[in-house]
Amino acid sequence: MYVLLAFLALLTERLIGYPDWVYRAIGHPVTWIGRLITTLDTSLNRGGQEFTARKAAGVVALLVLLGVTVLVSGLIQKSFLAVPFGLLVLVLITSTLPAQKSLESHVKAVADALDREGLQAGRSAVSMIVGRDPERLDEAAVCRATIESLAENFSDGIVAPAFWTAIAGLPGGAAYKAANTADSMIGHRTPRHEAFGWAAARFDDLVNLPASRLTGALFVAAACLVPAASPRDAIAAIRRDARFHRSPNAGWPEAAVAGALGIAIAGPRSYGGRMIDARFMGDGGRSDLTAADIRNALSLARVADGLLIGSLGLLALIIWQF
């Protein structure tokens, strides 16, 4: 049933997304989770504490966050499965976890901005999806940053929620979303969060391990179906470059996309005025990218998304037959 739930939730979100009027009326589960994280951060992360005490407080905060999320989502799932047509409502609720339409619209907006209005508009659009300094980016760097974000967020925002929903239903998908949101909010090496956010960052690395590898495989499979993409080069890039990424997970989808399209992404970049010396994914590929390369990456991601949805649907059918 959980595989079926993941399939239907992905299909629903692919078709209708999360309507703006709903967001304006009640917000989004991520914003609700974010409020809880902010409350825990404010109440437990005290500046005068020792490093180890703040680290322990971060562990407590993560456990509270996951406990509340699993409890609430578990009660929701149990309640709706007990009533007629409750599965349909549960599908709608679960469809808030993946972010297919929003990721595609944000990435497409960068390509459209570059094509229609030029570099400054592209910088403004890419600032909505990456944390690096947009004013330091030329057109090629804007395109590289956009494709990196597409690859990484395809794993974090689509494959991982679907994977954990298929494993453990709404509680699994919601718990993953809570952990991923915590990492994005407090899992940073800043004076305030280096200790307190340690548990959130490490746990996020752990729960993203299976999805990142699965995402790499999906991009390789998609490259078999996309003209001018190379599955062989995608595999070679994963084997050569993925392990050198600063993240234990992001290198897999980024290297797969870069290798499949014959481009180089990642590499040195600036965050908050500080240069980060990072290795290129797709080392040896083209790095002087344009908006056309963003659109090629989007095409690859759309095929990979279709393969993910189709695979879950087929798996649900096989399970149902037995």
Buried (B, 14 or more C-beta within 10 A) or exposed (E): EBBBBBBBBBBBBBEEBBEEEEEEEEEBBBEBBBEBBEEBBEEBBEEEBEEEEBBBBBBEBBEBBBEBBBEBBBEBBBEBBEEEEBBEBBBBBBBBBBBBBBBBEBBBBBBBBBBEEEEEBBBBBBBEBBEBBBEEBEBBBBBBBBBBBBBBBBBBBBBBBBBBBBBBBBBBBBBBBBBBBBBBBBBBEEEEBBBBBBBBBBBBBEBBEBBBBBBBBBBBBBBBBBEEBBBEBBBBBBEBBBEBBEBBBBBBBBBBBBBBBBBBBBBEBBEEEEEEEBBBBBBBBBBEBBBEBBBBBBBBBBBBBBBBBEBBBEBBEEEEEE
